Amino acid sequence: MTIKELVEEYERRLALKADAEEALSRAKDDLRAAEAVLCAKLEEEGQDAAKLNGYSYARKDKTFYSIAGDRDALMETLREHGAGDLIREVIPPQTFQAYMTEQAEDNFGAVPEWMTGHYSSYTEPRISRRKA
């Protein structure tokens, strides 16, 4: 294949990926909407569940929790009540990638020596796509 043909194939696959991601997003939205309608209908008819094809579909309330307020105060409270093992220090991979790339760029392509032993790396060829 020529480079032009390979670029065209790459473009086609990028479009397929974008279409698949959009379809997945729509499918998740549609599933959530169907779930809401089913829950409402079960409640309206005073039923807790329905059965179909060997499966039971039960309506139940599920509570979701997220952190709000002062994170430091929350962590202290969790420690005081024996739940300190929930606390994790995490460096998101994308954040670490961006930081290390910046460090290497600022150090003429080399990672600073003080990072030796704290990371692993590999290099692979990738395609950069930009508007011509």
Secondary structure, 3 states (H helix, E strand, C coil): CCHHHHHHHHHHHHHHHHHHHHHHHHHHHHHHHHHHHHHHHHHHCCCCEEEECCEEEECCCCCCCCCCCCHHHHHHHHHHCCCHHHCCCCCCHHHHHHHHHHHHHHCCCCCCHHHCCCCCCCCCCCCCCCCC
